[in-house]
Amino acid sequence: MMEEKQMLEALKRLMNKRYLEWQQKIQERKTITEFADYLGFPQSIVSLWLNGSRRPKSMKDLEKISSTWGIAVYDILKIERPDES
């Protein structure tokens, strides 16, 4: 399993990538506050995620992000999926 530091770095890369992709999709530069509003979280929390200082703590937050982006929670956290066999 991935260490916390690696998980934070992976989340940081993903958040920054998605922030840039979102701006490209709407063809307009947006602030972190606007990105936070889009995600439905306070700007202060999203800033911590973007700089790799913190990760979402609750499953509810992770599910909200995964739903917005259309990706699995496992992919957000870069962790292995449980064996589904």
N, C-alpha and C positions, 0 to 999 in steps of 0.2 A: 504494500500500500504506500501511496505517496506521502512524504513528510509534509508537515504544515507549511514550511518555507517554500517548498516546491509547488504546493497547491496554491499558495498566495501568488506566486510568480505566474503560474498558468492562468489563474483568474485575471490577474492584471493584464496579461497579454490579450486574453479573450475580450475583456471589457474594452480595452483600447481599440482593438480591431473592430468590435461591434459599434463603438462610438463613431469611428471613421466611416464604416459601411453605412450606418444610418444617415450620416450627413451626405454621403455620396448618393444614396437612394433618393433623398428629398431634394438633392441638388442645392443645398444651402448650408452655410456654416452655422452651427448652433453651439450654444454654451453648454457647459456641464450641467447647469441648472435646468436647461431645457431637456437635456438627455435624461436627467433624473426624473423630471415630470413625465416624460415618455415612458420610462420604466415603472413609474408609480412609487418612487422612493424619495426620501429627503436628499437634497444635494450633498449634504455633509457625509452621508453614508456612501453615496455613489462615488464621491471623491476619494474616500478611503479605499474603496474597491479598485478604482482606477489607478491609484498609486501603489497598490499592493500591500497596504497596511492592515487590511481587514478583509474577511470574507463574509458572505451571508451566513448568519448563525442558525437561522431556523429553516426547517424544511419548507415551510410556507413561502418564505422569501425565495428560496431556490426554485420552487415550483412556479412562482409568479414570473421569474426571469426566464425559465425554460419555456413557459407558455408563450411569453412575448416573443422570444426568438425562435420558437419552433424546434428546439433541441432538447435532448435529454439532460437531466440533472447530472448524470454520470459524465457527460461530455463537458459540462460547465466546470466540474471539479476535477476533471481528468483522472477519474478513478475507474477501476475495472468494474464491469457489470457482473452481477452475480451469475453464476452458472444457471442458465434457464432450462437445462435438460432434465 
